[in-house]
Amino acid sequence: MSEHTWTKDEMEEFTELVDMASSQHQMSRLHSRFEMPKFIEKHGKPKCDAMFAELTKDDGKPAKKRAKR
């Protein structure tokens, strides 16, 4: 899945959920834990894996707001 097969909105939502998962705010982390499985179920694990690979392609760590480049 080397092509971008997601929309800008999908990547923005996914990026937000990934960023929230490592937030210092407990409520943000909890929100991510509840919403990420729903997002994966809706869009499919292969697509989510590809989006995560895109987010981490430079240094292996998710970068905040990288989807907006």
DSSP file (Angstrom, degrees, kcal/mol; ACC not computed):
  #  RESIDUE AA STRUCTURE BP1 BP2  ACC     N-H-->O    O-->H-N    N-H-->O    O-->H-N    TCO  KAPPA ALPHA  PHI   PSI    X-CA   Y-CA   Z-CA
    1    1 A M              0   0    0      0, 0.0     4,-0.2     0, 0.0     0, 0.0   0.000 360.0 360.0 360.0  62.9    0.0    0.0    0.0
    2    2 A S        +     0   0    0      2,-0.1     2,-0.1     3,-0.0     0, 0.0   0.744 360.0  80.7 -81.5 -23.6    2.6    2.5   -1.1
    3    3 A E  S    S-     0   0    0      1,-0.1     2,-0.9     2,-0.0    47,-0.0  -0.456  95.4-102.4 -78.2 155.7    0.1    4.9   -2.6
    4    4 A H        +     0   0    0      1,-0.1    -1,-0.1    -2,-0.1    -2,-0.1  -0.706  45.4 170.7 -77.6 111.1   -1.8    7.4   -0.5
    5    5 A T        +     0   0    0     -2,-0.9     2,-0.3    -4,-0.2    -1,-0.1   0.034  49.1  82.2-111.5  24.8   -5.2    5.7   -0.3
    6    6 A W  S    S-     0   0    0     41,-0.0     2,-0.1    45,-0.0    -2,-0.0  -0.868  75.3-115.8-126.6 161.1   -6.6    8.0    2.4
    7    7 A T     >  -     0   0    0     -2,-0.3     4,-2.3     1,-0.1     5,-0.2  -0.469  30.8-109.8 -88.7 166.1   -8.2   11.4    2.4
    8    8 A K  H  > S+     0   0    0      1,-0.2     4,-2.5     2,-0.2     5,-0.2   0.904 120.9  52.0 -60.2 -41.5   -6.8   14.4    4.1
    9    9 A D  H  > S+     0   0    0      2,-0.2     4,-2.4     1,-0.2    -1,-0.2   0.901 108.2  50.6 -63.7 -40.9   -9.6   14.3    6.6
   10   10 A E  H  > S+     0   0    0      1,-0.2     4,-2.6     2,-0.2    -1,-0.2   0.930 112.3  46.9 -62.0 -44.7   -8.9   10.6    7.4
   11   11 A M  H  X S+     0   0    0     -4,-2.3     4,-2.8     1,-0.2    -2,-0.2   0.889 111.6  51.0 -66.4 -38.5   -5.2   11.4    7.9
   12   12 A E  H  X S+     0   0    0     -4,-2.5     4,-2.2     2,-0.2    -1,-0.2   0.921 112.4  45.8 -64.3 -42.8   -5.9   14.4   10.1
   13   13 A E  H  X S+     0   0    0     -4,-2.4     4,-2.2     2,-0.2    -2,-0.2   0.925 114.8  47.8 -64.9 -43.8   -8.3   12.3   12.3
   14   14 A F  H  X S+     0   0    0     -4,-2.6     4,-2.5     1,-0.2    -2,-0.2   0.924 111.3  50.5 -62.8 -44.9   -5.8    9.5   12.5
   15   15 A T  H  X S+     0   0    0     -4,-2.8     4,-2.8     1,-0.2    -1,-0.2   0.900 109.6  51.1 -60.3 -41.7   -2.9   11.9   13.3
   16   16 A E  H  X S+     0   0    0     -4,-2.2     4,-2.6     2,-0.2    -1,-0.2   0.922 110.6  48.4 -62.4 -44.1   -5.0   13.4   16.1
   17   17 A L  H  X S+     0   0    0     -4,-2.2     4,-1.4     2,-0.2    -2,-0.2   0.902 112.7  48.4 -63.9 -40.6   -5.8   10.0   17.6
   18   18 A V  H  X S+     0   0    0     -4,-2.5     4,-0.6     2,-0.2    -2,-0.2   0.932 113.2  47.3 -64.6 -45.8   -2.1    9.0   17.5
   19   19 A D  H >< S+     0   0    0     -4,-2.8     3,-1.1     1,-0.2    -2,-0.2   0.907 110.3  52.5 -62.3 -41.4   -1.0   12.3   19.1
   20   20 A M  H >< S+     0   0    0     -4,-2.6     3,-1.5     1,-0.2    -1,-0.2   0.805  97.2  67.6 -65.3 -28.9   -3.6   12.0   21.8
   21   21 A A  H 3< S+     0   0    0     -4,-1.4    -1,-0.2     1,-0.3    -2,-0.2   0.769 108.1  38.0 -63.2 -25.0   -2.4    8.5   22.6
   22   22 A S  T << S+     0   0    0     -3,-1.1    -1,-0.3    -4,-0.6    -2,-0.2   0.172  90.1 130.4-111.4  17.8    0.8   10.0   23.9
   23   23 A S    <   -     0   0    0     -3,-1.5     6,-0.1     2,-0.2    -3,-0.1  -0.293  62.6-133.2 -67.7 153.2   -0.7   13.1   25.5
   24   24 A Q  S    S+     0   0    0      4,-0.0     2,-0.6     5,-0.0    -1,-0.1   0.612  87.3  89.9 -78.1 -12.9    0.2   14.1   29.1
   25   25 A H  S  > S-     0   0    0      1,-0.2     4,-2.0    -5,-0.1     3,-0.5  -0.769  71.0-150.0 -91.4 119.7   -3.6   14.6   29.6
   26   26 A Q  H  > S+     0   0    0     -2,-0.6     4,-2.6     1,-0.2     5,-0.2   0.859  95.1  54.8 -57.4 -40.2   -5.3   11.5   30.8
   27   27 A M  H  > S+     0   0    0      1,-0.2     4,-2.4     2,-0.2    -1,-0.2   0.867 107.4  50.7 -65.4 -35.2   -8.6   12.3   29.2
   28   28 A S  H  > S+     0   0    0     -3,-0.5     4,-2.3     2,-0.2    -1,-0.2   0.919 110.9  48.4 -66.4 -43.4   -7.0   12.7   25.8
   29   29 A R  H  X S+     0   0    0     -4,-2.0     4,-2.3     2,-0.2    -2,-0.2   0.919 112.6  48.6 -62.4 -43.1   -5.3    9.3   26.2
   30   30 A L  H  X S+     0   0    0     -4,-2.6     4,-1.9     2,-0.2     5,-0.2   0.910 109.0  52.9 -63.4 -42.3   -8.5    7.7   27.2
   31   31 A H  H  X S+     0   0    0     -4,-2.4     4,-2.5     1,-0.2     5,-0.2   0.928 110.3  48.3 -58.6 -45.0  -10.4    9.3   24.3
   32   32 A S  H  X S+     0   0    0     -4,-2.3     4,-2.8     1,-0.2    -1,-0.2   0.910 108.7  53.6 -62.0 -42.5   -7.7    7.9   21.9
   33   33 A R  H  < S+     0   0    0     -4,-2.3    -1,-0.2     1,-0.2    -2,-0.2   0.841 114.9  40.9 -63.2 -32.8   -8.0    4.4   23.5
   34   34 A F  H  X S+     0   0    0     -4,-1.9     4,-0.6    -5,-0.1    -1,-0.2   0.850 121.7  39.9 -81.6 -36.4  -11.8    4.4   22.9
   35   35 A E  H  X S+     0   0    0     -4,-2.5     4,-2.3    -5,-0.2    -2,-0.2   0.802 100.9  68.4 -87.6 -30.3  -11.8    6.0   19.5
   36   36 A M  H  X S+     0   0    0     -4,-2.8     4,-2.8    -5,-0.2     5,-0.2   0.916  98.8  50.9 -60.2 -45.0   -8.8    4.3   17.8
   37   37 A P  H  > S+     0   0    0      0, 0.0     4,-2.4     0, 0.0    -1,-0.2   0.887 111.2  49.6 -59.8 -36.2  -10.4    0.8   17.7
   38   38 A K  H  X S+     0   0    0     -4,-0.6     4,-2.3     2,-0.2    -2,-0.2   0.910 111.2  48.8 -66.0 -41.7  -13.5    2.4   16.1
   39   39 A F  H  X S+     0   0    0     -4,-2.3     4,-2.5     2,-0.2     5,-0.3   0.921 112.4  48.1 -63.3 -44.8  -11.4    4.2   13.5
   40   40 A I  H  X S+     0   0    0     -4,-2.8     4,-2.8     1,-0.2    -2,-0.2   0.906 112.0  49.5 -63.8 -42.0   -9.4    1.0   12.7
   41   41 A E  H  < S+     0   0    0     -4,-2.4    -1,-0.2    -5,-0.2    -2,-0.2   0.901 114.1  46.0 -63.3 -40.3  -12.7   -1.0   12.3
   42   42 A K  H  < S+     0   0    0     -4,-2.3    -2,-0.2    -5,-0.2    -1,-0.2   0.895 127.2  25.7 -69.5 -41.0  -14.1    1.6   10.0
   43   43 A H  H  < S-     0   0    0     -4,-2.5     4,-0.3    -5,-0.2    -2,-0.2   0.624 110.8-111.2-104.1 -16.3  -11.1    2.1    7.8
   44   44 A G     X  -     0   0    0     -4,-2.8     4,-2.0    -5,-0.3     5,-0.2   0.255  19.6 -99.1  94.2 141.2   -9.3   -1.3    8.1
   45   45 A K  H  > S+     0   0    0      1,-0.2     4,-3.0     2,-0.2     5,-0.2   0.884 118.1  56.5 -63.1 -41.6   -6.0   -2.2    9.8
   46   46 A P  H  > S+     0   0    0      0, 0.0     4,-2.0     0, 0.0    -1,-0.2   0.910 109.7  46.3 -58.8 -40.3   -3.9   -2.2    6.5
   47   47 A K  H  > S+     0   0    0     -4,-0.3     4,-2.3     2,-0.2    -2,-0.2   0.918 113.7  48.1 -66.4 -43.3   -4.9    1.4    5.8
   48   48 A C  H  X S+     0   0    0     -4,-2.0     4,-2.6     2,-0.2    -1,-0.2   0.890 109.9  52.4 -65.6 -39.3   -4.2    2.4    9.3
   49   49 A D  H  X S+     0   0    0     -4,-3.0     4,-2.3     2,-0.2    -1,-0.2   0.908 110.2  49.1 -61.2 -41.4   -0.8    0.7    9.2
   50   50 A A  H  X S+     0   0    0     -4,-2.0     4,-2.0    -5,-0.2    -2,-0.2   0.896 111.1  49.1 -66.1 -40.3    0.0    2.6    6.0
   51   51 A M  H  X S+     0   0    0     -4,-2.3     4,-2.2     2,-0.2    -2,-0.2   0.906 111.3  49.7 -65.7 -40.1   -1.0    5.9    7.6
   52   52 A F  H  X S+     0   0    0     -4,-2.6     4,-1.9     1,-0.2    -2,-0.2   0.902 108.6  52.9 -65.2 -39.5    1.1    5.2   10.6
   53   53 A A  H  < S+     0   0    0     -4,-2.3     4,-0.5     1,-0.2    -1,-0.2   0.895 109.0  50.3 -61.1 -39.3    4.0    4.3    8.4
   54   54 A E  H >< S+     0   0    0     -4,-2.0     3,-0.7     1,-0.2     4,-0.3   0.902 110.2  50.1 -64.2 -41.4    3.6    7.7    6.7
   55   55 A L  H 3< S+     0   0    0     -4,-2.2     8,-0.6     1,-0.2     3,-0.3   0.837 119.9  35.6 -65.7 -32.6    3.5    9.5   10.0
   56   56 A T  T 3X S+     0   0    0     -4,-1.9     4,-2.4     1,-0.2    -1,-0.2   0.283  83.7 107.9-105.7   9.6    6.7    7.8   11.2
   57   57 A K  T <4 S+     0   0    0     -3,-0.7    -1,-0.2    -4,-0.5    -2,-0.1   0.772  77.9  49.8 -65.4 -26.9    8.6    7.6    7.9
   58   58 A D  T  4 S-     0   0    0     -3,-0.3    -1,-0.2    -4,-0.3    -2,-0.1   0.919 136.6  -8.0 -79.1 -44.0   11.2   10.2    8.8
   59   59 A D  T  4 S-     0   0    0      2,-0.3    -2,-0.2    -3,-0.1    -1,-0.1   0.357  91.8-103.9-139.1   5.7   12.4    9.2   12.2
   60   60 A G  S  < S+     0   0    0     -4,-2.4    -4,-0.1     1,-0.2    -3,-0.1   0.425  92.5  97.8  84.4  -2.8   10.2    6.3   13.4
   61   61 A K  S    S-     0   0    0     -6,-0.1    -2,-0.3    -5,-0.1    -1,-0.2  -0.954  82.8-106.4-120.2 138.7    8.3    8.5   15.8
   62   62 A P        -     0   0    0      0, 0.0     2,-0.5     0, 0.0    -6,-0.1  -0.386  33.8-146.6 -60.3 134.7    4.9   10.1   15.1
   63   63 A A    >   -     0   0    0     -8,-0.6     3,-1.7    -2,-0.1     4,-0.3  -0.901  20.7-110.6-106.1 131.6    5.3   13.8   14.5
   64   64 A K  T 3  S-     0   0    0     -2,-0.5   -48,-0.1     1,-0.3   -49,-0.0  -0.350  96.8  -2.4 -60.9 133.6    2.5   16.2   15.6
   65   65 A K  T >  S+     0   0    0      1,-0.1     3,-1.6   -53,-0.1    -1,-0.3   0.650  84.0 139.8  61.9  19.1    0.6   17.7   12.8
   66   66 A R  G X   +     0   0    0     -3,-1.7     3,-1.8     1,-0.3    -2,-0.1   0.816  63.0  67.8 -61.2 -28.8    2.8   16.0   10.2
   67   67 A A  G 3  S+     0   0    0      1,-0.3    -1,-0.3    -4,-0.3   -55,-0.1   0.722  91.9  61.7 -63.5 -20.4   -0.4   15.3    8.1
   68   68 A K  G <         0   0    0     -3,-1.6    -1,-0.3     1,-0.2    -2,-0.2   0.341 360.0 360.0 -90.3   7.9   -0.7   19.1    7.5
   69   69 A R    <         0   0    0     -3,-1.8    -1,-0.2    -4,-0.1    -2,-0.1   0.515 360.0 360.0 -61.7 360.0    2.6   19.4    5.7
